Amino acid sequence: MTEGKPYKTRTGKVLTDADIEAMADEAERGYDVEMLLGKTRGRGRPMIGDAPSEVVPVRLDPALRQAVEARAEADRTTTSDIIRQALKCFLDVA
């Protein structure tokens, strides 16, 4: 393995010399930029619904916020997604 501090991916996987060599070989072969960027790629975050989303500030008491965060962690998602799901269910909208 390479000397010094090991290289890691975003997920924490430690890269071996073989991994790094394989990535270098792939890069030397070149990439299809159109495929990587997508032909219809736009700027900003992807839309969630039919139109751009709006930020709606809301106050939560500490117990409710803790419950939302715990659910988000358990579901491996974000607190925003949990709140959106709860609102859709409560309001009976798709």
Contact map, one row per residue, 1 for C-alpha under 8 A:
1110000000000001100000000000000000000000000000000000000000000000000000000000000000000000000000
1111110000000001100000000000000000000000000000000000000000000000000000000000000000000000000000
1111110000000000000000000000000000000000000000000000000000000000000000000000000000000000000000
0111110000000000000000000000000000000000000000000000000000000000000000000000000000000000000000
0111111000000000000000000000000000000000000000000000000000000000000000000000000000000000000000
0111111100000110000000000000000000000000000000000000000000000000000000000000000000000000000000
0000111110000110000000000000000000000000000000000000000000000000000000000000000000000000000000
0000011111111110000000000000000000000000000000000000000000000000000000000000000000000000000000
0000001111111110000000000000000000000000000000000000000000000000000000000000000000000000000000
0000000111111000000000000000000000000000000000000000000000000000000000000000000000000000000000
0000000111111000000000000000000000000000000000000000000000000000000000000000000000000000000000
0000000111111100000000000000000000000000000000000000000000000000000000000000000000000000000000
0000000111111110000000000000000000000000000000000000000000000000000000000000000000000000000000
0000011110011111000000000000000000000000000000000000000000000000000000000000000000000000000000
0000011110001111111100000000000000000000000000000000000000000000000000000000000000000000000000
1100000000000111111100000000000000000000000000000000000000000000000000000000000000000000000000
1100000000000011111110000000000000000000000000000000000000000000000000000000000000000000000000
0000000000000011111111000000000000000000000000000000000000000000000000000000000000000000000000
0000000000000011111111100000000000000000000000000000000000000000000000000000000000000000000000
0000000000000011111111110000000000000000000000000000000000000000000000000000000000000000000000
0000000000000000111111111000000000000000000000000000000000000000000000000000000000000000000000
0000000000000000011111111100000000000000000000000000000000000000000000000000000000000000000000
0000000000000000001111111110000000000000000000000000000000000000000000000000000000000000000000
0000000000000000000111111111000000000000000000000000000000000000000000000000000000000000000000
0000000000000000000011111111100000000000000000000000000000000000000000000000000000000000000000
0000000000000000000001111111111000000000000000000000000000000000000000000000000000000000000000
0000000000000000000000111111111000000000000000000000000000000000000000000000000000000000000000
0000000000000000000000011111110000000000000000000000000000000000000000000000000000000000000000
0000000000000000000000001111111000000000000000000000000000000000000000000000000000000000000000
0000000000000000000000000111111100000000000000000000000000000000000000000000000000000000000000
0000000000000000000000000110111110010000000000000000000000000000000000000000000000000000000000
0000000000000000000000000000011111110000000000000000000000000000000000000000000000000000000000
0000000000000000000000000000001111111000000000000000000000000000000000000000000000000000000000
0000000000000000000000000000000111111110000000000000000000000000000000000000000000000000000000
0000000000000000000000000000000111111110000000000000000000000000000000000000000000000000000000
0000000000000000000000000000001111111100000000000000000000000000000000000000000000000000000000
0000000000000000000000000000000011111110100000000000000000000000000000000000000000000000000000
0000000000000000000000000000000001111111100000000000000000000000000000000000000000000000000000
0000000000000000000000000000000001101111100000000000000000000000000000000000000000000000000000
0000000000000000000000000000000000000111110000000000000000000000000000000000000000000000000000
0000000000000000000000000000000000001111111000000000000000000000000000000000000000000000000000
0000000000000000000000000000000000000001111100000000000000000000000000000000000000000000000000
0000000000000000000000000000000000000000111110000000000000000000000000000000000000000000000000
0000000000000000000000000000000000000000011111000000000000000000000000000000000000000000000000
0000000000000000000000000000000000000000001111100000000000000000000000000000000000000000000000
0000000000000000000000000000000000000000000111110000000000000000000000000000000000000000000000
0000000000000000000000000000000000000000000011111111100000000000000000000000000000000000000000
0000000000000000000000000000000000000000000001111111100000000000000000000000000000000000000000
0000000000000000000000000000000000000000000000111111100000000000000000000000000000000000000000
0000000000000000000000000000000000000000000000111111000000000000000000000000000000000000000000
0000000000000000000000000000000000000000000000111111100000000000000000000000000000000000000000
0000000000000000000000000000000000000000000000111111110000000000000000000000000000000000000000
0000000000000000000000000000000000000000000000111011111000000000000000000000000000000000000000
0000000000000000000000000000000000000000000000000001111100000000000000000000000000000000000000
0000000000000000000000000000000000000000000000000000111110000000000000000000000000000000000000
0000000000000000000000000000000000000000000000000000011111000000000000000000000000000000000000
0000000000000000000000000000000000000000000000000000001111100000000000000000000000000000000000
0000000000000000000000000000000000000000000000000000000111110000000000000000000000000000000000
0000000000000000000000000000000000000000000000000000000011111000000000000000000000000000000000
0000000000000000000000000000000000000000000000000000000001111101100000000000000000000000000000
0000000000000000000000000000000000000000000000000000000000111111100000000000000000000000000000
0000000000000000000000000000000000000000000000000000000000011111110000000000000000000000000000
0000000000000000000000000000000000000000000000000000000000001111111000000000000000000000000000
0000000000000000000000000000000000000000000000000000000000011111111100000000000000000000000000
0000000000000000000000000000000000000000000000000000000000011111111110000000000000000000000000
0000000000000000000000000000000000000000000000000000000000000111111111000000000000000000000000
0000000000000000000000000000000000000000000000000000000000000011111111100000000000000000000000
0000000000000000000000000000000000000000000000000000000000000001111111110000001001100000000000
0000000000000000000000000000000000000000000000000000000000000000111111111000011000000000000000
0000000000000000000000000000000000000000000000000000000000000000011111111100000000000000000000
0000000000000000000000000000000000000000000000000000000000000000001111111110001001000000000000
0000000000000000000000000000000000000000000000000000000000000000000111111111111011000000000000
0000000000000000000000000000000000000000000000000000000000000000000011111111110000000000000000
0000000000000000000000000000000000000000000000000000000000000000000001111111100000000000000000
0000000000000000000000000000000000000000000000000000000000000000000000111111100000000000000000
0000000000000000000000000000000000000000000000000000000000000000000000011111110000000000000000
0000000000000000000000000000000000000000000000000000000000000000000000011111111011000000000000
0000000000000000000000000000000000000000000000000000000000000000000010011001111111000000000000
0000000000000000000000000000000000000000000000000000000000000000000110110000111111100000000000
0000000000000000000000000000000000000000000000000000000000000000000000000000011111110000000000
0000000000000000000000000000000000000000000000000000000000000000000000010000111111111000000000
0000000000000000000000000000000000000000000000000000000000000000000100110000111111111100000000
0000000000000000000000000000000000000000000000000000000000000000000100000000001111111110000000
0000000000000000000000000000000000000000000000000000000000000000000000000000000111111111000000
0000000000000000000000000000000000000000000000000000000000000000000000000000000011111111100000
0000000000000000000000000000000000000000000000000000000000000000000000000000000001111111110000
0000000000000000000000000000000000000000000000000000000000000000000000000000000000111111111000
0000000000000000000000000000000000000000000000000000000000000000000000000000000000011111111111
0000000000000000000000000000000000000000000000000000000000000000000000000000000000001111111110
0000000000000000000000000000000000000000000000000000000000000000000000000000000000000111111100
0000000000000000000000000000000000000000000000000000000000000000000000000000000000000011111110
0000000000000000000000000000000000000000000000000000000000000000000000000000000000000001111111
0000000000000000000000000000000000000000000000000000000000000000000000000000000000000001101111
0000000000000000000000000000000000000000000000000000000000000000000000000000000000000001000111
